[in-house]
Amino acid sequence: MSKNNVLKRQYGLFTAICLVVGSVIGTGIFWLPGRVLYEANGHLGIGILAWLVGGTMVATCVYMFSVMARRYEMIHGMVDYAEALVGKKYGYLVGWFFFVMYQTAGYAIIAWITASFTATLAGHENVQNSSFVFGIMAFYMLTIFLLNYFIPKLPMRFHVSSTVARTIPLILMATIGVISGFIFQDSATTAQTTIPNLGEGQTAPTFLGAVFATAFAYNGWQAATAFNSEIKNSKKQFPVALMLGFAIVIVIYIGYYIGVVLAGEPYQLMQNNQLGTRAAFNSVFGDTIGFILIIFVIISGIGILNLCCMGMSRSLYALGRRGIGPIPYKTVIVDKRTDLPLNSMLICVILSAIWAIIIFGNHHSWWGYLTDGRQFRFHLPDFYNTLFFTLLIPIFIGFFIHNRTNKDLHPFNRLIMPLIAAGGAAFMNYSLISSSWIHATVYYTTGIILAIIGFAFFTPHK
């Protein structure tokens, strides 16, 4: 492989922490409080427990990634781990998943959520399926791609700076919102709120459904592993960035959730999360500052969309570096001017446009109805999180098998944590299956079909 096609080590510890925190703190936390509260049957305390349980389960996976980062360091974190611990074909499957199902689908859903909050800022009542929302969604997807394609240094600078900016509304609501909420809200709000009838496409509320919903908000840390080969002294610095960054996120998330529920109208938050979020900001900080904070939420979405665009090209590039996947001799090329795999990025953005059509279909009844008459919606975050946690289990078990007698590792890291992390990933999958087995069946079936298509490209090239 040509040395000209090797990505440079250019990021230090602070940037690595920003990558982790910035990867996780995005649109999910602003989009999910209403859903988590609904799944918790309107009970604030159960919702807090769901955030704790979900964060703890994901944290076990993050911990194992920090351990593996010290031992495996090549091109793309999770692909490297899968290949080293399970086999080349499994590594390819993981890389294919990130390319086809995870980061490209994430790029589309993040663009839609950001566009939805933009409609909220503009004062629209319909903030989910209007032509304005989907037009802004397409604008964001195209603009972020063009910036990364033609001015790649600017998006990285924007990401580091936006990591600080996007925490502002979270920290403010987690502090001032919580205090004002406890002072001015009645005790009924802190106990339980009657849940609304959300109509077609909404499953019945369950605690495990609330736990699984938090997975989307905690998402993103794994995308940061795509940059491990670009971080200076990554075997030492990247594990620290992973654990420290994720611990910060859990604390901020729980505080924000409490604040936005107490400060606003919980019933409205469950009916329409975006409008309920703005109402909560306005209630605590006034209309002007509330307006500004929604702008910060939009900046947050744009920042995470930018990171997703940077990261998703690395997945296809990682396959190309191994001589596998679609047109590897093209996807492996690192542009000399930008030092980025631009061909990979272009293909990923085109694929994300297909996932955008799936989102459009969700809001226009394209995917039929369930036996009880409810509309079926193909929730992209639930889809790729289901497959992601499933793919993690063999990796953790493989780490246990390969390192159970390795004296260089602490017994806790080689004997106990791999099994705990595998159990955490399995628990997250069980949470989805128990809350909606029909959705789980559709997601697994779709994943298997896409995996079969992917192996058609598993022909190693030089």
Secondary structure, 3 states (H helix, E strand, C coil): CCHHHCCCCCECHHHHHHHHHHHHCCCHHHHCHHHHHHHCCCEHHHHHHHHHHHHHHHHHHHHHHHHHHCCCCCCCHHHHHHHHHCCHHHHHHHHHHHHHHHHHHHHHHHHHHHHHHHHHHCCCCCCCCCHHHHHHHHHHHHHHHHHHHHCCHHHHHHHHHHHHHHHHHHHHHHHHHHHHHHHHCCHHHHHECCCCCCCCCCCCCCHHHHHHHHHHHCCCHHHHHHHHHHECCHHHHHHHHHHHHHHHHHHHHHHHHHHHHHHCCHHHHHHCHHHHHHHHHHHHHHHHHHHHHHHHHHHHHHHHHHHHHHHHHHHHHHHHHCCCCCCHHHHCCCCCCCCCCHHHHHHHHHHHHHHHHHHHHHCCCCCCECCCCCECCCCHHHHHHHHHHHHHHHHHHHHHHHHCCCCCCCHHHHHHHHHHHHHHHHHHHHHHHHHCHHHHHHHHHHHHHHHHHHHCCCCCCC
